């Protein structure tokens, strides 16, 4: 049995397979998934699992070099924004890059996988760029 909080087999496999610079997107329930990009669908119902809880569990195993957010998150100010700012302040998310929501959706086509949550707050999406531990 694993000692870390992450128990989901598909997510554990994904993280173990990442290389430096690979992208993983954690998205809200409405984020479109481009053809050809793996979808790991965790959504059960509205809000379950939430965006922040999913992100925090992934961060327990994933080394992050940087992250990308849609700049619209700053205007919409979903509840997840406070948690993102806290995690950024703790150094868990690396460098931040803001792009338009349209560009964020285009970036999703480069992701190794998109993790769909049950989050129903607009712009509760993040692209995590894998780092290295050495």
N, C-alpha and C positions, 0 to 999 in steps of 0.2 A: 504494500500500500504506500502511496506517495506521502511524503511529509509536508509538501507545500500545499497551499490552499486550492490550487488548480487540479480538479479531478476530471474534467471533461477530456475524453480521449482524443477527439478531433483537434481541440485546441492545444493539447500537449504535443501531439504529433506535429502540428503546424509550427509551433515555437521551436521544437527540436530540429526542424528542417530548415529554418531561416539562416540566411547568410547576411553578411554585412551589407546594409543598404536595402535589403528587402523591405517591402511595405505591407503592413497589416492594417486594415481599416476596421474600426469599431463603429457601427452605425445605428441610427435609430430605426424604428420599424418601417419607415417610409423610404429609406435610402435605396435608390435603384442599384441593382447589381449588373454590371456589364456582362455581356456574353463571354464565356470562356474564363471568367474569374470564379474561383471556388467560393461557395457560400457555406458558411457554418451558421446555421439558423438556430439561435437559442430562444427566439421569441415564443412565449407561451400565451400571453395575453397582454393587454395594455399595462406597461410598467414592469413587467416581469419577464426576464430579469431587466433591471435598470441599467442605463448606460454607465453610471459611475461604479456600481458594484462590479460590472463586467470588466471595466478598465482596470480597477484596482487588483482584481484577481490575475489578469494577464500580466500586470506589472510585477507580480510576485515572481515571475519566471523570465520575463522578457527584458533584455537589455535594450534600452531605447537611446538612440543617438539624437534624434530630433522628431518633431511632430508637425503636422499641418492641420490647420483649422480653416473653416470658411469664415471670412471676415464678418459675415452677417451674424455670427454668434455674438459679437460685441454689441450689436444693436438689439437683437432679440433677447439676450440675457436669459437663456434657459437656466433652470436650477443647477444644471451640471457645470455651468461656467465657474461658479465659486470653487468647486472641487478641482477643476482643471487649473485654476490659478493657484490653489494650494499645492497641488502636485508639481506644478512648474516651479514654485518657490522652494520646494523640497529637492529639486533637481532630478525628479523622476522621469521627466519628459524631454530632457535635452533642449536643444534650440527650437524656437517656435518660428513657424512661417505661416503667414496669413495669405489666403488666396480667395478669389470670388467663389461663391457656391457652385457656379457653373464650372470653374476650373477644378474645384474639388471633385466634382462628379467625373470629370475627365481623368483626373489623377487615379480614381478608383480602378480604371482599366489597367493600371500598372501594378495593382496590388496582387500579392500572392493569394490573399483570401480576404473576404469581407465577413465580419462577424456581425450578424443581425441580432439586435437586442429587442426587447419589448418596449423600449423607450418611445414615448409619443410626444416629446417636446422638440419642436423644430430646431434644426442645426446642432443637435446633439450627436455629432460625428467627429471622429479624429482619425487621421492617418498617422500611424506610428512607423518610424523608420528604424529598423533594427541596427543596433550598434554591436560592438564586440566587448568582451570582458577583459581583454588583454591589451 
